[in-house]
Amino acid sequence: MRLFRLELIGNISILFRGTPLADRARRAKDAGFAVVESWWPFTEPDPGVRDVREFVDAVAGAGVRLVAVNMFGGYGARGDRGLACRPERHAELRACVPALLEIAQATGCSMFNCPYGQYDPHRNRRLQDQAAVDVLAEVGEAVGEVGGQVLLEPIYVGPDEEYPLRGVGDVLAIVDGPLAARGVTSVGLLCDLYHLGAYGDDLVATIDKYADRMSHVQIADYPGRHEPGTGSLALRSALWHLSTSGYRGYVSCEYVPRSNVEDGLAWVRDYGGDEPRTGQSAGT
């Protein structure tokens, strides 16, 4: 599925939530996606061999290509937003690596999103950031050995929570700073336009400035996190600029469908056509 010069892929975890894991890739294929990504597809950080094999077989059986998977980021229902900056939780993060490597070797998947996590208010923030660098370097080296890359992204978690990475600059400060100083080259920027838009960033300006640093891009409209055109973000203009920037990665549909996935994909047709006018709104 393509828009402008970009290949759109489906996030099977959010597009088809409520669908059994074994059926999500097939539904993505039926909806028109040849390429997919997934959040961490298991309930625990260290799934059994059978669980990993069932996931891999479901992807292969559907005839789609898996290109990105989230690393284990804790338990969202308990308020976890990643584990990288939480050294007391690093054993859980490390425990997911064998499954990631098996998935990578079986499918060719090469991008692994590692949510940074929220600070423990009772611990020193500088030490938590150092712990994050340490574990990012460690898992980056592990997936780098199979040609993979760890992804790091700004995330908007709402006004009542604090996620340390609030903009592209926060991610690049880690990638170009302590990670680069350690010779780590297998950690890259994931740019989710939903999260950046929720923070009020100018999406077009961000793309024009940082497109050459983006390893992966995800989209949803804000507010609501639904299909492009349902909120206030200038996503059509942003995607046009991305398509003319030299970016050659994927754009993942990581949104909550307002109704069914297939009807919601009408936005792809609506967004196609001529170059958006300067300042054009998201839905026109």
C-alpha positions as CSV (number, residue, x, y, z in Angstrom):
1,M,0.0,0.0,0.0
2,R,1.5,3.3,-1.1
3,L,0.9,7.0,-0.6
4,F,2.9,9.5,-2.6
5,R,6.3,7.7,-2.7
6,L,5.9,6.1,0.7
7,E,5.1,2.5,1.6
8,L,2.4,2.3,4.3
9,I,2.5,-0.6,6.7
10,G,0.1,-1.9,9.3
11,N,0.6,-2.1,13.0
12,I,-1.2,-5.3,13.7
13,S,-1.4,-4.7,17.4
14,I,-3.4,-1.5,17.4
15,L,-5.3,-1.9,14.0
16,F,-6.6,-5.3,15.0
17,R,-6.7,-5.2,18.7
18,G,-9.3,-7.6,20.0
19,T,-8.4,-10.0,17.2
20,P,-6.5,-13.2,18.3
21,L,-2.8,-12.8,17.7
22,A,-2.8,-15.7,15.2
23,D,-5.2,-13.8,12.9
24,R,-3.9,-10.3,13.0
25,A,-1.3,-10.7,10.2
26,R,-3.9,-12.4,7.9
27,R,-6.4,-9.5,8.5
28,A,-3.6,-7.0,7.7
29,K,-3.0,-8.9,4.4
30,D,-6.7,-8.8,3.6
31,A,-6.9,-5.1,4.3
32,G,-4.1,-4.5,1.7
33,F,-0.9,-4.4,3.8
34,A,2.1,-6.3,2.4
35,V,4.3,-5.2,5.3
36,V,3.5,-5.1,9.1
37,E,4.9,-4.3,12.5
38,S,3.8,-5.3,15.9
39,W,4.0,-4.2,19.5
40,W,5.5,-6.8,21.9
41,P,3.2,-9.8,20.9
42,F,3.5,-11.7,24.2
43,T,2.2,-11.3,27.7
44,E,5.6,-11.8,29.4
45,P,9.2,-10.7,28.6
46,D,10.4,-14.3,28.1
47,P,7.9,-16.2,25.9
48,G,8.3,-19.9,25.4
49,V,9.6,-21.4,22.2
50,R,6.2,-22.4,21.1
51,D,4.7,-18.9,21.5
52,V,7.5,-17.4,19.4
53,R,7.1,-20.0,16.8
54,E,3.3,-19.5,16.6
55,F,3.8,-15.8,16.1
56,V,6.4,-16.3,13.4
57,D,4.3,-18.9,11.6
58,A,1.2,-16.6,11.7
59,V,3.2,-13.9,10.0
60,A,4.7,-16.3,7.4
61,G,1.4,-18.0,6.8
62,A,-0.3,-14.7,6.1
63,G,2.2,-13.8,3.4
64,V,3.2,-10.5,4.9
65,R,6.6,-9.2,5.8
66,L,7.4,-8.2,9.4
67,V,9.8,-5.2,9.7
68,A,9.5,-3.9,13.2
69,V,8.6,-5.2,16.7
70,N,8.5,-3.5,20.1
71,M,10.7,-4.8,22.8
72,F,9.1,-5.7,26.1
73,G,8.2,-2.4,27.7
74,G,6.6,-3.5,30.9
75,Y,2.9,-3.7,31.7
76,G,0.9,-0.8,30.4
77,A,-2.0,-1.5,32.6
78,R,0.3,-0.8,35.6
79,G,1.6,2.4,34.2
80,D,4.8,1.1,32.6
81,R,6.0,3.1,29.5
82,G,9.2,1.3,28.9
83,L,12.1,-0.1,31.0
84,A,15.3,1.5,29.6
85,C,15.7,4.1,32.3
86,R,14.6,1.8,35.1
87,P,17.7,-0.3,36.1
88,E,15.8,-2.3,38.6
89,R,13.7,-3.6,35.6
90,H,16.6,-4.3,33.2
91,A,16.4,-8.1,33.8
92,E,12.9,-8.0,32.1
93,L,14.2,-6.1,29.2
94,R,17.2,-8.4,28.7
95,A,14.9,-11.4,29.0
96,C,13.0,-10.4,25.7
97,V,16.2,-10.3,23.6
98,P,16.4,-14.1,22.8
99,A,12.8,-14.0,21.4
100,L,13.6,-10.8,19.4
101,L,16.7,-12.5,17.9
102,E,14.7,-15.6,17.0
103,I,12.0,-13.4,15.4
104,A,14.7,-11.5,13.5
105,Q,16.4,-14.6,12.2
106,A,13.1,-16.2,11.2
107,T,11.4,-13.2,9.5
108,G,14.2,-10.7,8.6
109,C,12.7,-8.2,11.0
110,S,15.3,-5.5,11.7
111,M,13.8,-2.7,13.8
112,F,13.1,-3.1,17.5
113,N,11.5,-0.2,19.4
114,C,12.7,0.2,22.9
115,P,10.4,2.5,25.0
116,Y,12.6,4.6,27.3
117,G,10.3,4.5,30.3
118,Q,9.3,7.1,32.9
119,Y,11.6,8.1,35.7
120,D,11.3,6.7,39.2
121,P,10.7,9.9,41.2
122,H,12.6,8.4,44.2
123,R,15.8,7.8,42.2
124,N,18.5,10.1,40.8
125,R,17.5,11.1,37.2
126,R,21.1,11.3,36.0
127,L,21.8,7.8,37.1
128,Q,18.6,6.6,35.5
129,D,19.7,8.2,32.2
130,Q,23.1,6.5,32.5
131,A,21.4,3.2,33.1
132,A,19.3,3.7,29.9
133,V,22.4,4.4,27.9
134,D,24.0,1.3,29.3
135,V,21.2,-1.0,28.4
136,L,20.5,0.6,25.0
137,A,24.1,0.0,24.1
138,E,23.8,-3.6,25.3
139,V,20.6,-4.5,23.4
140,G,21.8,-2.4,20.4
141,E,24.9,-4.6,20.2
142,A,22.8,-7.7,20.5
143,V,20.4,-6.9,17.6
144,G,23.2,-5.3,15.6
145,E,24.8,-8.7,15.3
146,V,21.8,-9.8,13.2
147,G,21.6,-6.6,11.2
148,G,19.0,-5.0,13.4
149,Q,18.6,-1.6,14.9
150,V,17.1,-0.4,18.2
151,L,14.6,2.4,17.8
152,L,14.1,5.2,20.4
153,E,11.1,7.6,20.2
154,P,9.5,10.6,21.9
155,I,6.2,9.6,23.4
156,Y,3.3,11.7,24.7
157,V,1.8,10.0,27.7
158,G,-0.6,12.7,28.8
159,P,-0.6,15.7,31.0
160,D,-0.5,13.7,34.3
161,E,2.6,11.7,33.4
162,E,6.2,12.5,32.5
163,Y,8.1,10.7,29.8
164,P,11.7,12.0,29.5
165,L,11.9,12.0,25.7
166,R,9.5,14.7,24.6
167,G,11.0,15.7,21.2
168,V,13.3,14.6,18.4
169,G,16.1,16.6,20.0
170,D,15.9,14.5,23.2
171,V,16.4,11.3,21.3
172,L,19.3,12.6,19.1
173,A,21.0,14.0,22.2
174,I,21.3,10.4,23.4
175,V,22.2,8.9,20.0
176,D,24.7,11.6,19.1
177,G,26.0,12.0,22.7
178,P,26.7,9.1,25.1
179,L,25.9,6.3,22.6
180,A,28.1,7.8,19.9
181,A,30.9,8.2,22.4
182,R,30.7,4.5,23.1
183,G,30.8,3.7,19.4
184,V,27.1,2.5,19.3
185,T,25.7,2.9,15.8
186,S,22.7,0.5,16.0
187,V,20.3,2.9,17.8
188,G,18.1,5.1,15.6
189,L,15.2,7.6,15.7
190,L,11.6,6.5,15.5
191,C,9.5,9.5,14.7
192,D,5.8,9.1,15.6
193,L,3.9,12.1,14.2
194,Y,1.0,11.5,16.6
195,H,3.2,12.0,19.7
196,L,5.1,15.0,18.2
197,G,1.8,16.6,17.2
198,A,0.4,16.0,20.7
199,Y,3.3,18.0,22.0
200,G,2.5,20.8,19.6
201,D,5.5,20.3,17.3
202,D,5.4,21.7,13.7
203,L,5.4,18.4,11.8
204,V,6.4,19.8,8.5
205,A,9.3,21.7,10.0
206,T,10.4,18.6,12.0
207,I,10.4,16.5,8.8
208,D,12.3,19.1,6.8
209,K,14.9,19.3,9.5
210,Y,15.3,15.7,10.6
211,A,14.1,13.4,7.8
212,D,17.6,12.2,7.1
213,R,17.9,11.0,10.7
214,M,14.6,9.1,10.8
215,S,14.9,5.3,10.8
216,H,11.1,4.8,11.0
217,V,7.9,6.8,11.0
218,Q,4.5,6.1,12.5
219,I,1.3,8.1,12.1
220,A,-2.1,8.7,13.8
221,D,-4.1,11.9,14.1
222,Y,-4.4,14.0,17.3
223,P,-6.6,14.2,19.3
224,G,-8.2,10.8,19.4
225,R,-5.3,8.7,17.8
226,H,-7.6,7.7,14.9
227,E,-7.0,7.7,11.2
228,P,-5.4,10.7,9.5
229,G,-8.0,13.4,8.7
230,T,-9.9,12.8,11.9
231,G,-8.0,15.3,14.0
232,S,-6.1,18.6,13.8
233,L,-2.7,17.5,12.6
234,A,-1.4,18.6,9.1
235,L,-0.6,15.0,8.3
236,R,-1.1,15.2,4.5
237,S,1.4,18.0,4.2
238,A,3.8,16.2,6.6
239,L,3.6,13.0,4.6
240,W,4.1,14.9,1.3
241,H,7.2,16.6,2.7
242,L,8.4,13.2,3.9
243,S,7.9,11.6,0.5
244,T,10.0,14.3,-1.2
245,S,12.7,14.4,1.5
246,G,14.7,11.4,0.5
247,Y,13.3,9.3,3.4
248,R,13.2,5.7,2.2
249,G,11.7,4.0,5.2
250,Y,8.2,2.9,6.0
251,V,5.3,4.8,7.4
252,S,3.3,2.7,9.9
253,C,-0.4,3.1,10.4
254,E,-0.4,3.0,14.2
255,Y,-3.8,4.3,14.9
256,V,-7.1,3.2,16.5
257,P,-9.7,2.7,13.8
258,R,-12.9,4.6,14.5
259,S,-14.9,1.7,13.0
260,N,-13.5,-1.1,10.8
261,V,-10.0,-1.0,9.4
262,E,-11.0,-1.3,5.8
263,D,-13.5,1.6,5.7
264,G,-11.0,3.7,7.7
265,L,-8.3,3.3,5.0
266,A,-10.3,5.6,2.7
267,W,-8.0,8.3,4.0
268,V,-5.2,6.9,1.8
269,R,-7.3,7.6,-1.3
270,D,-8.4,11.0,0.0
271,Y,-4.8,12.1,0.7
272,G,-3.5,11.1,-2.7
273,G,-3.2,13.5,-5.6
274,D,-1.5,16.8,-6.0
275,E,1.0,18.5,-3.6
276,P,-0.8,20.0,-0.6
277,R,-0.9,23.7,-0.5
278,T,1.2,25.5,2.1
279,G,-0.6,25.5,5.4
280,Q,-3.2,23.0,4.2
281,S,-5.1,21.3,7.0
282,A,-4.9,17.6,7.8
283,G,-8.2,16.6,6.2
284,T,-8.0,18.6,2.9
